[in-house]
Amino acid sequence: MSSIHSISPIDGRYAKATQSLQNYFSEAALIRYRLKVEIEYLKALSKLDALGADAQKLEIAGKELSNWFDTLKDTDYERVKEIERITNHDVKAIEYIIKEQLDLLGLSEVKEWVHFGLTSQDINNTAIPMSMKDANLEVMYPMLESVLQKMTEQASAWMPQPMLARTHGQPASPTSLGKEWAVFIARVRGQFEALKRIPHKAKFGGATGNFNAHHVAFPNVDWINFGQNFVSEHLAVERNQWTTQIESYDSMAAHFDAWKRICTILIDFSRDVWSYVSMDYFKQEIKKGEVGSSAMPHKVNPIDFENAEGNLGIAIAILEHLSHKLPISRLQRDLTDSTVLRNIGVPMGHILIALSSLNKGLGKLILNSDKLNSDLEQNWAVVAEAIQTILRREKYPNPYETLKELTRKNSSITKESIHEFIDTLNVNDTIKMELKGITPHNYTGVIPKK
């Protein structure tokens, strides 16, 4: 019942659909990723000969802290928030709880290596890219792939189904229903592949990105090489060499823009499917007990596609702000990125809701072939393009104008009227037979095999 008091529908009405994102974008998730960075940093420091006898102790501390990290409890998260209420600094609270654990482990003498030489953004700008990467790989990508797989199955099944196309809302050269699905699959797939190629970049270099504190303490250590190896090997993201106090967020903005393009394409798809349902090209599977309208018992509304469109639109708006705002910071940094970064899970949540709705809606579609075939039969005028093109091939005089006159002076073009017109043409019988063989049902062009 607590979800009915949520301000956002992400954690309220749609909590079930977005629950999987809690592991990546919740406050607890941010704490966990920050702890991981700090603990992995201690492990990396333990490999430095420059630390002398402390290196071995840090190795022990790293192992013990990893065991604690693997069994984190709600009380640990609550303790971090309790410390934060005193420090009024969220990353300092992470440092302090680790030091508390070292005290409990009898390793107090290595406490000051925790957060050594670092600033809070060395933790935030590694933790957040890590959480984004994991959320994409473990939740967002599989869900998008699930939708694409469903669309691909339908495209394959419906490829033989001819359909009247509409350009500018008017009847146009017929197409294949499956091919129209394939158009959207190719569009989304192209952006999806581009998204997966964008690196997740992190900042790790001290107060202003130059390892100032590290270098002054241990000038003989190659800190740049240390940072590169730490970020890539321990955290599995890519270190940005040139930064201020914060990561530039250019690669993060690229992620948001790529997701935004995917959302835009899926809005286009949702609207088209909505239109096909309204044209009766699809029936929708009825679930017992569901109500389509509070007043009209006969209605089965395409609500899943409407829900997807609405949530995708909200996601785009927030993604737009994220990609526009985050790469902008005054001088070496201001704090506006901090509160904005906490909202990354919001558009991801809306996208996840939309993808879930699309999956549900696609699964309810029942092809109404009779209606598609009926529309084709009632629009014989669309074969005029085919006839005039063959006449061009045969060097027939003014074929376009001839067909234009036929189709525009007759309000109703039928198979019979087309065939009567063909009989009047000054061409041989073989050509007439060829022309009469064209119908709205078979004039669908060439559909790619893949």
C-alpha positions as CSV (number, residue, x, y, z in Angstrom):
1,M,0.0,0.0,0.0
2,S,3.0,2.3,0.5
3,S,3.3,2.8,-3.2
4,I,0.0,4.7,-3.4
5,H,1.7,7.5,-1.4
6,S,4.6,7.8,-3.9
7,I,5.0,11.2,-5.7
8,S,6.4,9.6,-8.9
9,P,4.5,6.9,-10.8
10,I,7.9,5.2,-11.3
11,D,7.9,4.1,-7.7
12,G,4.1,4.1,-7.3
13,R,1.7,3.0,-10.0
14,Y,4.5,1.4,-12.1
15,A,6.7,0.2,-9.3
16,K,6.5,-3.4,-10.4
17,A,7.7,-2.5,-13.9
18,T,10.7,-0.5,-12.7
19,Q,11.7,-2.5,-9.6
20,S,14.7,-4.0,-11.4
21,L,16.3,-0.5,-11.7
22,Q,16.5,-0.1,-7.9
23,N,19.7,-2.0,-8.0
24,Y,21.3,0.7,-10.1
25,F,19.7,4.1,-9.5
26,S,18.3,4.1,-5.9
27,E,20.0,5.8,-3.0
28,A,21.1,2.4,-1.7
29,A,22.5,1.5,-5.2
30,L,24.5,4.8,-5.2
31,I,25.9,4.0,-1.8
32,R,26.8,0.5,-2.9
33,Y,28.6,1.6,-6.0
34,R,30.5,4.3,-4.1
35,L,31.6,1.8,-1.5
36,K,32.8,-0.5,-4.3
37,V,35.0,2.3,-5.8
38,E,36.5,3.1,-2.4
39,I,37.2,-0.5,-1.5
40,E,38.6,-1.3,-5.0
41,Y,40.9,1.7,-4.6
42,L,42.4,0.3,-1.4
43,K,43.0,-2.9,-3.2
44,A,44.8,-1.1,-6.0
45,L,46.9,0.9,-3.5
46,S,48.0,-2.3,-1.9
47,K,49.9,-3.1,-5.1
48,L,52.1,0.0,-4.8
49,D,55.7,-0.7,-3.5
50,A,55.8,3.0,-2.5
51,L,53.5,2.3,0.4
52,G,56.0,0.0,2.1
53,A,54.7,-2.1,5.0
54,D,51.2,-0.7,4.7
55,A,50.7,-2.3,1.3
56,Q,50.4,-5.8,2.9
57,K,48.0,-4.5,5.5
58,L,45.9,-2.8,2.8
59,E,45.7,-6.1,0.9
60,I,44.3,-7.7,4.0
61,A,41.9,-4.7,4.5
62,G,40.7,-5.0,0.9
63,K,39.8,-8.6,1.3
64,E,38.0,-8.1,4.6
65,L,36.1,-5.1,3.3
66,S,35.1,-7.0,0.2
67,N,33.6,-9.7,2.4
68,W,31.7,-7.0,4.3
69,F,30.6,-5.4,1.0
70,D,29.3,-8.7,-0.4
71,T,26.9,-9.0,2.6
72,L,25.8,-5.4,3.0
73,K,22.6,-5.1,5.1
74,D,20.0,-2.4,5.3
75,T,21.5,-1.3,8.6
76,D,24.8,-0.5,6.7
77,Y,22.9,1.8,4.3
78,E,21.1,3.4,7.2
79,R,24.4,4.0,9.0
80,V,25.7,5.8,5.9
81,K,22.6,8.1,5.9
82,E,23.0,8.6,9.7
83,I,26.6,9.8,9.2
84,E,25.6,12.0,6.3
85,R,23.1,13.8,8.5
86,I,26.1,14.8,10.6
87,T,28.6,15.5,7.8
88,N,26.1,17.0,5.4
89,H,28.3,15.3,2.7
90,D,27.3,12.0,1.1
91,V,30.7,10.9,-0.1
92,K,32.4,11.7,3.2
93,A,29.9,9.5,4.9
94,I,31.1,6.6,2.7
95,E,34.7,7.3,3.8
96,Y,33.7,7.3,7.4
97,I,31.7,4.1,7.4
98,I,34.7,2.3,5.8
99,K,36.9,3.6,8.5
100,E,34.4,2.4,11.1
101,Q,34.7,-1.1,9.5
102,L,38.5,-1.0,9.6
103,D,38.3,-0.1,13.3
104,L,36.0,-3.1,13.9
105,L,38.4,-5.3,11.9
106,G,41.4,-4.2,14.0
107,L,43.0,-2.4,11.0
108,S,42.8,1.1,12.3
109,E,46.4,1.9,11.3
110,V,45.5,1.9,7.6
111,K,42.4,4.1,7.9
112,E,44.0,7.1,6.4
113,W,44.6,5.3,3.1
114,V,40.8,5.4,2.7
115,H,40.0,8.1,0.1
116,F,43.7,9.0,0.0
117,G,44.3,11.9,-2.4
118,L,40.8,11.8,-3.8
119,T,37.9,14.2,-4.1
120,S,34.3,13.2,-4.1
121,Q,34.0,13.3,-7.8
122,D,36.6,10.6,-8.2
123,I,34.0,8.4,-6.5
124,N,30.8,9.8,-8.1
125,N,32.2,10.0,-11.6
126,T,33.2,6.4,-11.4
127,A,30.3,5.0,-9.4
128,I,27.6,6.5,-11.7
129,P,29.1,5.4,-15.0
130,M,29.4,1.9,-13.5
131,S,25.8,1.9,-12.4
132,M,24.7,3.1,-15.9
133,K,26.7,0.4,-17.6
134,D,25.4,-2.3,-15.4
135,A,21.8,-1.1,-15.7
136,N,22.1,-1.1,-19.5
137,L,23.7,-4.5,-19.7
138,E,21.5,-6.2,-17.2
139,V,18.1,-4.5,-17.5
140,M,17.7,-2.0,-20.3
141,Y,19.4,-3.8,-23.2
142,P,17.6,-7.2,-22.5
143,M,14.2,-5.5,-22.3
144,L,14.8,-3.6,-25.6
145,E,16.0,-6.8,-27.2
146,S,12.9,-8.5,-26.0
147,V,10.7,-5.9,-27.8
148,L,12.8,-6.2,-30.9
149,Q,12.6,-10.0,-30.8
150,K,8.8,-9.8,-30.6
151,M,8.7,-7.3,-33.5
152,T,11.0,-9.6,-35.5
153,E,8.8,-12.6,-35.0
154,Q,5.7,-10.6,-36.2
155,A,7.6,-9.1,-39.1
156,S,8.5,-12.6,-40.3
157,A,4.9,-13.9,-39.9
158,W,3.3,-10.9,-41.6
159,M,5.8,-10.4,-44.4
160,P,3.4,-12.2,-46.9
161,Q,0.5,-10.0,-45.9
162,P,-0.1,-7.2,-48.4
163,M,-1.3,-3.9,-47.1
164,L,-2.5,-0.6,-48.6
165,A,0.1,2.0,-47.9
166,R,-0.8,5.5,-47.0
167,T,1.3,8.5,-47.8
168,H,0.0,11.9,-46.7
169,G,-2.9,9.8,-45.3
170,Q,-4.0,8.9,-48.8
171,P,-4.0,5.4,-50.5
172,A,-0.6,4.7,-52.0
173,S,1.4,1.9,-53.6
174,P,0.8,-1.3,-51.5
175,T,3.4,-2.6,-49.2
176,S,3.8,-5.6,-46.9
177,L,2.7,-5.4,-43.3
178,G,5.8,-7.3,-42.2
179,K,8.0,-5.0,-44.2
180,E,6.6,-2.0,-42.4
181,W,7.4,-3.7,-39.1
182,A,10.9,-4.4,-40.4
183,V,11.5,-0.7,-41.1
184,F,11.1,0.1,-37.4
185,I,13.2,-2.9,-36.4
186,A,16.0,-1.7,-38.6
187,R,15.8,1.8,-37.3
188,V,15.8,0.8,-33.6
189,R,18.5,-1.8,-34.2
190,G,20.8,0.8,-35.9
191,Q,20.5,3.2,-33.0
192,F,20.8,0.3,-30.5
193,E,24.1,-0.9,-32.0
194,A,25.4,2.7,-32.0
195,L,24.4,3.1,-28.3
196,K,26.3,-0.1,-27.4
197,R,29.5,1.3,-29.0
198,I,29.5,4.5,-26.8
199,P,32.0,4.1,-23.9
200,H,31.2,4.6,-20.3
201,K,33.8,7.2,-19.2
202,A,34.9,8.0,-15.7
203,K,36.9,10.7,-14.0
204,F,39.7,9.7,-11.6
205,G,42.5,12.2,-11.0
206,G,42.1,14.1,-7.7
207,A,40.8,17.5,-6.9
208,T,41.2,19.1,-10.3
209,G,42.1,16.0,-12.4
210,N,45.9,16.3,-12.1
211,F,46.7,13.9,-9.3
212,N,48.1,16.9,-7.3
213,A,47.8,15.3,-3.9
214,H,49.0,11.9,-5.1
215,H,52.0,13.3,-6.8
216,V,53.2,15.6,-4.0
217,A,53.0,12.6,-1.6
218,F,54.6,10.0,-3.9
219,P,56.3,11.9,-6.8
220,N,58.0,8.7,-8.1
221,V,54.7,6.8,-8.7
222,D,53.3,7.0,-12.2
223,W,49.8,8.0,-11.1
224,I,48.4,8.5,-14.5
225,N,49.2,4.8,-15.4
226,F,47.9,3.8,-11.9
227,G,44.6,5.7,-12.6
228,Q,44.2,4.2,-16.1
229,N,44.7,0.6,-14.8
230,F,42.6,1.1,-11.8
231,V,39.6,2.4,-13.7
232,S,39.8,-0.1,-16.5
233,E,40.8,-3.2,-14.5
234,H,39.0,-2.7,-11.2
235,L,36.0,-0.8,-12.3
236,A,35.5,-2.0,-15.9
237,V,34.9,1.5,-17.3
238,E,37.1,3.9,-19.3
239,R,39.1,6.7,-17.7
240,N,38.9,10.1,-19.3
241,Q,42.5,11.4,-19.2
242,W,41.6,15.1,-19.6
243,T,39.2,16.4,-16.9
244,T,38.7,19.2,-14.4
245,Q,37.3,18.2,-11.0
246,I,34.5,16.4,-12.8
247,E,34.1,14.2,-15.8
248,S,33.0,16.2,-18.9
249,Y,29.9,14.0,-19.3
250,D,30.2,14.1,-23.1
251,S,30.1,10.3,-23.4
252,M,27.2,10.2,-20.9
253,A,25.4,12.8,-23.0
254,A,25.9,10.6,-26.0
255,H,24.2,7.8,-24.2
256,F,21.3,10.0,-23.4
257,D,21.0,11.2,-27.0
258,A,21.2,7.6,-28.3
259,W,18.4,6.6,-26.0
260,K,16.5,9.6,-27.0
261,R,16.6,8.6,-30.7
262,I,15.5,5.1,-29.8
263,C,12.5,6.6,-27.9
264,T,11.6,8.8,-30.8
265,I,11.5,5.8,-33.2
266,L,9.4,3.8,-30.8
267,I,7.0,6.7,-30.5
268,D,6.7,6.7,-34.2
269,F,6.1,2.9,-34.1
270,S,3.5,3.2,-31.3
271,R,1.5,5.8,-33.2
272,D,1.5,3.7,-36.4
273,V,0.3,0.6,-34.5
274,W,-2.3,2.7,-32.8
275,S,-3.5,3.8,-36.3
276,Y,-3.6,0.2,-37.6
277,V,-5.7,-0.8,-34.6
278,S,-8.1,2.1,-35.3
279,M,-8.3,1.0,-38.9
280,D,-9.3,-2.5,-37.7
281,Y,-6.2,-4.1,-39.2
282,F,-5.7,-5.6,-35.8
283,K,-8.1,-6.9,-33.2
284,Q,-6.8,-7.1,-29.6
285,E,-6.8,-10.1,-27.4
286,I,-9.4,-9.5,-24.7
287,K,-8.4,-10.4,-21.1
288,K,-11.3,-11.5,-18.9
289,G,-12.4,-8.8,-16.5
290,E,-10.7,-5.9,-18.3
291,V,-12.7,-2.8,-19.1
292,G,-12.0,-0.7,-22.2
293,S,-14.2,2.2,-21.4
294,S,-16.2,3.2,-18.3
295,A,-19.2,4.0,-20.5
296,M,-18.9,2.0,-23.7
297,P,-18.8,-1.8,-23.0
298,H,-17.8,-2.7,-26.6
299,K,-14.4,-0.8,-26.5
300,V,-11.0,-2.5,-26.4
301,N,-8.6,0.5,-26.5
302,P,-5.0,0.4,-27.6
303,I,-3.9,1.6,-24.2
304,D,-0.5,-0.2,-24.2
305,F,0.7,1.8,-27.2
306,E,-0.7,5.0,-25.7
307,N,1.0,4.2,-22.4
308,A,4.3,3.6,-24.3
309,E,4.0,6.8,-26.3
310,G,3.4,8.9,-23.1
311,N,6.2,7.4,-21.1
312,L,8.6,7.6,-24.1
313,G,7.8,11.3,-24.4
314,I,8.5,12.0,-20.7
315,A,11.8,10.1,-21.1
316,I,12.8,12.2,-24.1
317,A,12.2,15.4,-22.2
318,I,14.4,14.4,-19.3
319,L,17.1,12.8,-21.5
320,E,17.2,16.1,-23.4
321,H,17.9,18.1,-20.2
322,L,20.5,15.6,-19.0
323,S,22.4,15.6,-22.3
324,H,22.2,19.4,-22.5
325,K,23.0,20.3,-18.9
326,L,25.6,17.8,-17.7
327,P,28.4,18.8,-20.1
328,I,28.2,22.4,-18.9
329,S,30.0,23.4,-15.7
330,R,31.4,26.7,-14.5
331,L,35.2,26.7,-14.6
332,Q,36.7,23.6,-13.0
333,R,33.2,22.6,-11.5
334,D,30.0,23.7,-10.0
335,L,27.6,21.6,-8.1
336,T,24.6,21.6,-10.5
337,D,25.6,18.2,-11.9
338,S,25.2,16.6,-8.5
339,T,21.5,16.9,-8.1
340,V,20.9,16.3,-11.9
341,L,22.9,13.0,-11.9
342,R,20.5,11.7,-9.2
343,N,17.8,11.7,-11.9
344,I,19.3,9.4,-14.4
345,G,17.1,6.6,-13.2
346,V,14.0,8.6,-14.0
347,P,14.1,8.5,-17.8
348,M,15.4,4.9,-17.6
349,G,12.3,4.1,-15.5
350,H,10.0,5.7,-18.0
351,I,11.7,3.8,-20.9
352,L,11.4,0.5,-19.0
353,I,7.7,1.2,-18.5
354,A,7.2,1.9,-22.2
355,L,9.1,-1.2,-23.3
356,S,7.0,-3.3,-20.9
357,S,3.9,-1.7,-22.4
358,L,5.0,-2.3,-25.9
359,N,5.8,-6.0,-25.2
360,K,2.3,-6.4,-23.7
361,G,0.6,-4.5,-26.5
362,L,2.4,-6.4,-29.2
363,G,1.4,-9.7,-27.6
364,K,-2.3,-8.7,-27.7
365,L,-2.4,-8.0,-31.5
366,I,-4.5,-10.3,-33.6
367,L,-4.1,-9.8,-37.4
368,N,-7.4,-9.1,-39.2
369,S,-6.4,-10.1,-42.7
370,D,-9.9,-9.7,-44.0
371,K,-9.8,-6.0,-43.3
372,L,-6.4,-5.5,-44.9
373,N,-7.5,-7.4,-48.0
374,S,-10.8,-5.5,-48.2
375,D,-9.0,-2.2,-48.1
376,L,-6.8,-3.3,-51.0
377,E,-9.7,-4.5,-53.0
378,Q,-11.5,-1.1,-52.6
379,N,-8.4,0.8,-53.8
380,W,-7.7,-0.4,-57.3
381,A,-6.6,3.1,-58.2
382,V,-3.2,2.3,-56.7
383,V,-2.3,0.1,-59.6
384,A,-2.3,3.2,-61.9
385,E,1.4,3.7,-61.0
386,A,2.2,0.2,-62.2
387,I,0.3,0.6,-65.4
388,Q,1.8,3.9,-66.4
389,T,5.3,2.7,-65.6
390,I,5.0,-0.3,-67.9
391,L,3.5,2.0,-70.5
392,R,6.6,4.2,-70.1
393,R,8.7,1.1,-70.7
394,E,6.8,0.5,-73.9
395,K,7.2,4.1,-75.0
396,Y,3.5,4.7,-74.9
397,P,2.7,8.4,-75.4
398,N,1.8,10.4,-72.2
399,P,1.1,7.4,-70.0
400,Y,1.2,9.4,-66.7
401,E,-1.3,11.9,-68.0
402,T,-3.5,9.2,-69.4
403,L,-3.7,7.4,-66.1
404,K,-4.1,10.7,-64.2
405,E,-7.2,11.5,-66.3
406,L,-8.7,8.0,-65.7
407,T,-8.2,8.0,-61.9
408,R,-9.3,11.6,-61.3
409,K,-12.4,11.7,-63.4
410,N,-13.8,8.4,-61.9
411,S,-14.7,8.6,-58.3
412,S,-14.7,4.8,-58.0
413,I,-11.9,2.8,-59.6
414,T,-12.6,-0.9,-59.6
415,K,-11.0,-4.0,-61.1
416,E,-13.6,-3.8,-63.9
417,S,-13.0,-0.1,-64.8
418,I,-9.2,-0.7,-64.8
419,H,-9.5,-3.7,-67.1
420,E,-11.9,-1.8,-69.4
421,F,-9.3,1.0,-69.6
422,I,-6.5,-1.5,-70.4
423,D,-8.6,-2.8,-73.3
424,T,-8.7,0.6,-74.8
425,L,-4.9,1.0,-74.9
426,N,-3.1,0.7,-78.2
427,V,-0.7,-2.1,-77.1
428,N,-0.5,-5.7,-78.0
429,D,-2.4,-8.5,-76.2
430,T,0.7,-9.7,-74.3
431,I,1.1,-6.3,-72.7
432,K,-2.6,-6.1,-71.9
433,M,-2.4,-9.5,-70.2
434,E,0.6,-8.3,-68.2
435,L,-1.2,-5.2,-67.1
436,K,-4.4,-7.1,-66.1
437,G,-2.2,-9.4,-64.0
438,I,-1.4,-6.5,-61.6
439,T,-3.7,-6.2,-58.6
440,P,-3.5,-4.2,-55.4
441,H,-2.8,-7.5,-53.6
442,N,0.4,-8.4,-55.6
443,Y,1.7,-4.9,-56.4
444,T,4.0,-4.9,-53.4
445,G,7.4,-4.5,-54.9
446,V,10.5,-6.3,-53.8
447,I,10.7,-7.2,-50.1
448,P,14.3,-7.8,-48.9
449,K,15.1,-11.3,-47.7
450,K,16.8,-9.9,-44.6
